[in-house]
Amino acid sequence: MTTATTQAPAAASQVQTKQRPWWLTVMTGALAFIIGAILLWGELGTKLDVYTFLVAVLGLYFLIDGIFHIVAIFVDHSMWGWKLFLGIIGIAAGLYVLEYPVVSAIALPKIYVLVLGIWGIMSGVALFIMAFQGGGWGAGIMGALGLIFGLVLTFNYSDFGMGLAMIWVGAIWGVVGGIWLIVRGFQQRRA
């Protein structure tokens, strides 16, 4: 009588999913935190320098985030179409804000809400799809929230009050999300 060794199927927590490099996650989190901190604690109404800096940082954030999405294609080939699309949207938004800083500064609440809404929709859809392809329930929840957030912003971007309120919401989202991304990036590095 021979004994056969059987292996149990891998548990869901043991399945390896492809993730973007840890340093991309940390850098994205740091940029989100910086933007959120400026929006929360900067005196935007009285300091033109802070306001101008915010416009430049916002443009750079969208540009760098778009580049990171495209770089992620070369590191992890899965979902390359979505990464390319998000990269192109991010780069286009960043270049627009950097090319027209005065117009962007004057119309920042509306532009911020519209760009954030479009970004939320695209990121939400991408995260939601990734969740069904092994990204986990966290990606699914963040995708659903991003999609809802993006739709609300896109349909109400012209309301002045919505723009001001969403700047505060975006600031809080940037600080909390930035900290979460930084922590997550260093957890990825240890794993």
VENHU-V358700 format. One record per pair of residues at least 6 apart in sequence whose C-alpha atoms are under 7 Angstrom apart, sorted by the first residue. I is the first residue (numbers start at 1). GAP is how many residues later the second one is. D is the distance in whole Angstrom. If there is no record, write none. Layout:
# VENHU-V358700
i-><I:I>
gap-><GAP:GAP>
d-><D:D>
This chain:
# VENHU-V358700
i-><17:17:18:20:20:22:22:22:22:23:24:25:25:25:26:26:26:28:29:29:29:29:29:30:30:31:32:32:32:33:33:33:33:35:35:35:36:36:36:36:36:37:37:39:39:40:40:42:44:44:52:55:55:56:59:59:59:59:60:62:62:62:62:63:63:63:63:63:65:66:66:66:66:66:66:67:67:69:69:69:69:70:70:70:73:73:82:86:97:104:109:109:110:110:110:113:113:113:113:114:114:114:116:117:117:117:117:117:118:118:119:120:120:120:120:121:121:121:121:123:123:124:124:124:124:124:124:125:125:127:127:127:127:128:128:128:128:131:131:131:156:157>
gap-><117:118:58:52:56:163:164:166:167:162:44:156:157:160:155:156:159:37:148:149:150:152:153:148:152:30:142:143:146:141:142:145:146:22:136:139:134:135:136:138:139:134:138:129:132:128:131:8:6:7:53:46:50:42:35:36:38:39:34:28:29:31:32:27:28:30:31:32:25:20:21:22:23:24:25:20:24:14:15:17:18:13:14:17:7:10:44:36:7:7:54:55:47:48:53:40:44:50:53:39:40:43:34:32:33:34:36:37:32:36:31:26:27:29:30:25:26:29:30:20:23:18:19:20:21:22:23:18:22:12:13:15:16:11:12:15:16:6:8:9:6:6>
d-><6:7:7:6:7:5:7:6:6:6:7:6:7:5:6:4:5:7:7:4:6:5:5:6:7:7:5:7:5:5:4:4:7:7:7:6:7:4:6:4:5:7:6:7:5:7:6:7:6:5:7:7:6:6:4:7:5:5:6:5:6:6:5:5:4:7:4:7:6:6:4:6:7:4:5:6:7:5:7:7:5:6:5:5:5:6:6:7:6:7:4:6:6:6:6:6:5:6:7:6:5:5:7:7:4:6:5:5:6:7:7:5:6:6:4:6:4:5:6:7:7:7:4:6:7:4:4:6:6:5:6:7:5:6:5:4:6:6:5:5:7:7>
